[in-house]
Amino acid sequence: MIFTMLMLIVSRGGTFVPVPFINKEIVAQIISRGALFGFFDILSGGAFKSFTIFALGVVPYINSSIIMSLLAIAIPKLEQMQKEGEDGRKKIAQFTRYGTVILGSIQAFGIALYLRNQGAMTDPSAFNMFIVIITLVAGTSFLMWLGEQITDKGIGNGISLLIFINIVSRYPSMGVTIGELVKAGTSNWVEVILLIIFIVLTIAAVVTMDMAERRIPVQYAKKVVGRKMYGGQSTHIPINVNSSSVIAIIFAMSIMQFPETIANFFPNAAWTKVFAAGGWFSTSSWWYLAVYFLLVIFFTWFYTGITFNTKEMADNMKKYGGFIPGIRPGKPTTDYVQRILNRITLIGGIFAGIIALTPYLLDKFTGLKNLYFGGTSILIVVGVALETAKQLEAQMTMRHYQGFLK
């Protein structure tokens, strides 16, 4: 735990080291135009708004991990690597690191080009752009290394803990912003009280959905080997309602950001106006919100479908003499579990979509502007807190057994 705390302090220290040749005031104005950049600022713990060396955060690593998970399903060789044990996982982790550098370079180039077009660079030369890009990529690579060190030598779940500490670090400044909005007359105390009630209800809903699961009963047939009897016990297959958690939201957000990133390369083109402020597909338009909501549902279904292989599960169950009461082994079991999975995924996808839209709706219908606070950050914080608590309990149990054995 001491090692983890030290690494988290190092990660927070990097959010105060500025990237050269960047005007922070103009960057802050750009962030205030839309909730998308504001959400990235929350994930980076304020590093994006201050445009420090950790401005990209660990988003490129998350995207690379998701892409590798998808490729492992589509490419048999990668799927075989996953089943090879520790050596296979090390190779996939190495590919993920390479993907992080590639995706980080693309994202850093797009952001640097966008800032130059917006006049946020004090000296927009090619060499200075290269310095900005290489600084951002190096910062992301260092954060990736920090996360892996926490996972190996700390309490685990390193990348998630980095995101957790970044989000929590923004809460005090959000409180100050709310106070300033009330003082300026932009908002009022009624909206603040309603926001607090909304936060409490959202936390309760996230905890409920994160721990909710559909249990499919499984019965194993009795088998006599020599004088011993095996099997005959009853168990269940747990299907988590919110199994994709925040991954679907981040992946949908990356897809929604892609057209705007491409538009940054062609600032004078007529078609780029649809993504600008006031355009029919800007972050504040209903078309954008509708497509975003549907993408979250789709990626919730898609990610759950590729990570939960119903056919393989049914085959393994049949191999060891297991069956679902009232359902024949084999294909009927696969179809039955798939139907349940589709229904559960739809519920989880709708919940994740509502959570993802909350910062946009708060910005659109209340006086609490530019907070970029919503259920997505709560979803991440609560999920990581629950997972970290489970890991600490597991480590304490292991230490207890080790002491008992000694």
C-alpha positions in Angstrom: 0.0 0.0 0.0 2.9 2.4 0.7 4.3 1.7 -2.8 0.9 2.3 -4.3 0.6 5.6 -2.5 4.0 6.7 -3.6 3.3 5.9 -7.2 0.0 7.8 -7.1 1.8 10.8 -5.7 4.2 10.6 -8.6 1.3 10.5 -11.0 -0.3 13.5 -9.5 3.0 15.4 -9.5 3.2 15.0 -13.3 -0.1 17.0 -13.7 1.8 20.1 -12.7 4.6 19.9 -15.3 3.5 22.0 -18.3 4.0 21.2 -21.9 6.1 23.9 -23.6 4.8 26.4 -26.3 1.1 26.1 -25.1 -1.2 28.9 -24.0 -3.2 27.4 -21.1 -5.8 30.2 -21.1 -6.8 29.4 -24.7 -6.9 25.6 -23.9 -9.2 26.4 -21.0 -11.5 28.3 -23.4 -11.5 25.4 -25.8 -12.5 22.9 -23.0 -15.4 25.2 -22.0 -17.0 24.7 -25.4 -18.0 21.1 -25.0 -18.4 18.3 -22.5 -16.1 15.9 -24.5 -12.9 17.7 -23.7 -14.2 18.3 -20.2 -14.6 14.6 -19.6 -11.0 14.0 -20.8 -9.9 16.7 -18.4 -11.6 14.8 -15.6 -10.0 11.5 -16.6 -6.6 13.2 -16.6 -7.1 14.9 -13.3 -7.0 18.4 -14.6 -3.8 17.8 -16.7 -5.7 18.4 -20.0 -6.9 21.9 -19.0 -3.5 22.8 -17.7 -2.0 21.0 -20.6 0.8 19.2 -18.7 2.8 16.2 -19.7 0.0 13.9 -18.5 -2.7 15.6 -20.6 -3.6 12.5 -22.6 -3.9 10.4 -19.4 -4.2 6.7 -19.9 -7.0 6.9 -22.5 -4.7 5.6 -25.3 -3.8 2.6 -23.1 -7.5 1.9 -22.5 -8.3 2.1 -26.2 -5.3 -0.1 -27.0 -6.4 -2.7 -24.5 -10.0 -2.7 -25.9 -8.7 -3.1 -29.4 -6.4 -6.0 -28.4 -9.4 -7.7 -26.7 -11.4 -7.4 -29.9 -8.5 -8.6 -32.1 -8.0 -11.6 -29.8 -11.5 -12.7 -30.8 -11.1 -12.1 -34.5 -7.5 -13.4 -34.9 -7.0 -17.1 -33.9 -3.3 -16.6 -33.3 -3.9 -14.0 -30.6 -6.7 -16.1 -29.1 -4.2 -19.0 -28.9 -1.7 -16.6 -27.1 -4.3 -15.9 -24.5 -4.6 -19.6 -23.7 -0.8 -20.1 -23.5 -0.6 -18.9 -19.9 1.8 -16.3 -18.6 4.0 -16.2 -21.7 1.0 -15.5 -24.0 -0.3 -12.8 -21.7 3.2 -11.2 -21.7 3.2 -11.1 -25.5 -0.3 -9.6 -25.6 0.8 -7.0 -23.0 3.7 -6.1 -25.2 1.4 -5.6 -28.2 -0.8 -3.5 -26.0 2.1 -1.2 -25.1 3.0 -0.8 -28.8 -0.6 0.0 -29.6 -0.6 2.6 -26.8 2.3 4.4 -28.3 0.8 4.4 -31.8 -2.7 5.5 -30.6 -1.1 8.1 -28.3 1.0 9.5 -31.2 -2.1 9.8 -33.4 -4.1 11.5 -30.7 -1.3 13.8 -29.7 -0.8 14.8 -33.4 -4.5 15.6 -33.8 -4.6 17.6 -30.5 -1.4 19.5 -31.4 -2.7 20.4 -34.9 -6.1 21.4 -33.4 -4.4 23.7 -30.8 -2.2 25.2 -33.5 -5.3 26.0 -35.6 -7.0 27.5 -32.6 -4.1 29.8 -31.9 -3.2 28.0 -28.6 0.5 27.5 -29.5 2.8 30.4 -28.8 5.2 29.5 -31.6 3.5 27.2 -34.1 6.6 25.9 -35.9 7.0 22.3 -37.0 9.7 21.6 -34.5 7.7 22.9 -31.6 4.7 20.8 -32.7 7.1 17.8 -32.7 8.2 18.7 -29.1 4.5 18.9 -28.0 3.6 15.5 -29.6 6.7 13.7 -28.2 6.1 15.2 -24.7 2.4 14.0 -24.7 3.3 10.5 -25.9 6.2 10.2 -23.3 3.8 11.3 -20.6 1.2 8.6 -21.6 3.9 6.0 -21.8 5.2 6.9 -18.3 1.7 6.7 -16.9 1.3 3.2 -18.5 4.5 2.1 -16.8 3.4 3.5 -13.5 0.1 1.6 -13.8 1.9 -1.7 -14.5 4.2 -1.1 -11.5 1.2 -0.6 -9.2 -0.3 -3.8 -10.6 2.9 -5.9 -10.1 4.3 -4.4 -6.9 1.3 -2.6 -5.3 -2.2 -3.6 -4.5 -3.1 -4.2 -8.1 -5.5 -2.7 -10.7 -2.9 0.0 -11.5 -4.4 1.7 -14.5 -7.9 1.9 -12.9 -6.4 3.4 -9.7 -4.7 6.1 -11.8 -8.0 7.1 -13.3 -9.6 6.9 -9.9 -7.2 9.3 -8.2 -7.4 11.7 -11.2 -11.2 11.8 -11.0 -11.3 12.2 -7.2 -8.7 15.0 -7.4 -11.1 17.1 -9.5 -14.0 17.0 -6.9 -12.7 19.9 -4.7 -12.3 22.2 -7.7 -15.8 21.2 -8.9 -17.1 22.4 -5.5 -15.4 25.7 -5.9 -16.8 26.1 -9.4 -20.4 25.4 -8.1 -19.9 28.0 -5.5 -18.7 30.6 -8.1 -21.7 29.8 -10.3 -24.1 30.3 -7.4 -22.3 33.5 -6.4 -22.5 34.8 -10.0 -26.2 34.1 -10.2 -25.8 31.6 -13.0 -27.1 28.8 -10.8 -29.0 28.7 -7.5 -29.0 26.6 -4.3 -32.0 24.6 -5.4 -30.1 23.2 -8.4 -27.1 22.5 -6.1 -29.3 20.5 -3.6 -30.9 18.6 -6.5 -27.4 17.9 -7.8 -26.4 16.4 -4.5 -29.5 14.3 -4.4 -28.8 13.2 -7.9 -25.2 12.2 -7.0 -26.4 10.1 -4.0 -29.0 8.3 -6.1 -26.5 7.7 -8.9 -24.0 6.2 -6.5 -26.8 3.9 -5.2 -27.8 2.9 -8.7 -24.2 2.3 -9.8 -23.5 0.1 -6.7 -26.7 -1.8 -7.3 -26.0 -2.4 -11.0 -22.4 -3.2 -10.4 -23.2 -6.0 -8.0 -26.4 -7.2 -9.7 -26.2 -10.5 -11.5 -28.4 -13.1 -13.1 -27.7 -16.6 -11.8 -28.3 -19.5 -14.1 -28.6 -22.8 -12.1 -26.4 -25.7 -13.2 -26.6 -29.3 -12.0 -23.8 -31.8 -12.4 -24.6 -35.5 -12.9 -23.3 -38.1 -10.4 -20.4 -40.2 -11.6 -19.0 -43.2 -9.8 -15.2 -43.9 -10.2 -14.1 -46.9 -8.3 -15.5 -46.6 -4.8 -15.9 -42.8 -4.9 -18.8 -40.7 -6.2 -18.1 -37.5 -8.0 -20.5 -34.7 -9.1 -24.1 -34.4 -8.1 -23.6 -30.9 -6.7 -25.6 -27.8 -7.8 -24.0 -24.5 -8.7 -24.8 -21.5 -10.9 -23.3 -19.3 -13.6 -23.3 -15.6 -12.6 -23.9 -13.1 -15.4 -23.2 -9.5 -14.3 -25.8 -6.9 -15.4 -23.1 -4.3 -16.0 -20.3 -6.5 -17.1 -18.8 -4.1 -19.6 -18.8 -1.3 -17.0 -17.3 1.9 -18.3 -15.5 0.2 -21.2 -18.5 0.6 -23.6 -18.7 4.3 -22.7 -15.1 5.0 -23.3 -15.1 3.1 -26.6 -18.3 4.9 -27.8 -16.7 8.2 -26.8 -13.6 7.4 -28.8 -15.8 6.6 -31.9 -17.7 9.9 -31.4 -14.5 11.8 -31.2 -13.0 10.4 -34.4 -15.0 12.5 -36.9 -14.1 15.7 -34.9 -10.5 14.6 -34.8 -10.5 14.2 -38.6 -12.2 17.5 -39.0 -9.2 19.2 -37.2 -7.0 18.2 -40.1 -9.3 20.2 -42.5 -10.3 23.3 -40.6 -11.3 25.2 -43.7 -13.5 22.5 -45.3 -17.2 23.2 -45.5 -18.2 19.7 -44.2 -16.3 20.3 -40.9 -19.0 22.9 -39.8 -21.4 20.1 -38.9 -19.0 19.2 -36.0 -18.4 22.8 -34.8 -20.3 24.5 -32.0 -23.9 25.0 -33.2 -23.6 22.4 -35.9 -26.2 19.7 -36.3 -23.7 17.1 -35.1 -22.0 19.1 -32.4 -21.7 17.8 -28.8 -24.7 19.8 -27.7 -27.0 18.6 -30.5 -29.7 15.9 -30.0 -28.4 14.0 -33.0 -25.1 13.6 -31.3 -26.6 12.5 -28.0 -28.9 10.0 -29.7 -26.1 8.4 -31.7 -23.9 8.4 -28.6 -26.6 6.7 -26.5 -27.1 4.0 -29.2 -23.4 3.4 -29.5 -23.0 2.8 -25.8 -25.8 0.2 -26.0 -24.2 -1.4 -29.0 -20.7 -1.6 -27.5 -22.1 -2.9 -24.2 -23.7 -5.8 -26.2 -20.7 -6.3 -28.4 -18.1 -6.3 -25.7 -20.1 -8.6 -23.4 -20.7 -10.9 -26.4 -17.0 -11.3 -27.2 -15.9 -11.7 -23.6 -18.6 -14.2 -22.7 -18.3 -17.1 -25.1 -21.6 -19.0 -24.6 -20.7 -21.8 -27.0 -17.4 -22.6 -25.2 -19.2 -22.4 -21.9 -21.9 -24.9 -23.0 -19.2 -27.2 -24.4 -17.2 -27.2 -21.2 -20.4 -27.8 -19.2 -21.3 -30.8 -21.4 -17.8 -32.1 -21.1 -17.9 -32.2 -17.3 -21.4 -33.6 -17.1 -23.2 -30.3 -16.3 -26.5 -29.2 -17.5 -29.1 -26.5 -16.9 -32.3 -28.1 -15.5 -35.0 -28.3 -18.2 -32.5 -27.5 -21.0 -30.7 -30.1 -23.2 -26.9 -29.9 -23.3 -25.1 -28.5 -26.4 -26.8 -26.0 -28.8 -30.0 -25.6 -26.8 -27.9 -24.6 -23.7 -26.0 -22.1 -25.9 -29.2 -20.6 -27.2 -30.7 -20.4 -23.8 -27.7 -18.6 -22.2 -27.4 -16.3 -25.2 -31.1 -15.2 -24.9 -30.5 -14.4 -21.2 -27.3 -12.6 -22.0 -29.0 -10.4 -24.7 -31.7 -9.4 -22.2 -29.3 -8.6 -19.4 -27.0 -6.8 -21.8 -29.8 -4.6 -23.0 -30.6 -3.5 -19.5 -27.0 -2.8 -18.7 -26.5 -0.9 -22.0 -29.5 1.3 -21.4 -28.2 2.0 -17.9 -24.7 2.8 -19.2 -26.2 5.1 -21.9 -28.2 7.1 -19.4 -25.1 7.4 -17.2 -23.0 8.6 -20.2 -25.5 11.3 -21.1 -25.8 12.9 -17.7 -22.9 15.4 -18.0 -24.4 16.6 -21.3 -27.9 16.9 -19.9 -26.7 18.7 -16.8 -24.9 21.2 -19.0 -27.9 21.6 -21.3 -30.8 22.0 -18.8 -29.3 23.5 -15.7 -27.2 26.5 -14.7 -24.4 24.3 -13.6 -22.3 24.9 -16.7 -18.8 23.4 -17.5 -18.8 21.0 -14.6 -18.5 17.9 -16.9 -19.6 15.9 -13.9 -21.9 13.0 -14.3 -22.6 9.4 -13.8 -19.6 8.2 -15.9 -17.1 9.5 -13.4 -19.2 8.0 -10.5 -19.4 4.7 -12.4 -15.6 4.6 -12.7 -15.0 5.7 -9.1 -17.5 3.3 -7.5 -16.4 0.4 -9.7 -12.7 0.9 -8.9 -13.4 1.3 -5.2 -15.4 -1.9 -5.1 -12.7 -3.8 -7.0 -9.9 -2.4 -4.9 -11.8 -3.4 -1.7 -12.1 -7.0 -3.0 -8.4 -7.1 -3.8 -7.5 -5.8 -0.3 -9.8 -8.4 1.3 -8.2 -11.2 -0.8 -4.7 -10.1 0.2 -5.7 -9.9 3.9 -7.1 -13.4 3.6 -4.0 -14.7 2.0 -1.8 -13.2 4.7 -4.1 -14.7 7.4 -3.6 -18.2 5.9 0.1 -17.7 5.5 0.4 -16.7 9.2 -1.7 -19.7 10.1 0.5 -22.1 8.1 3.6 -20.7 9.7 
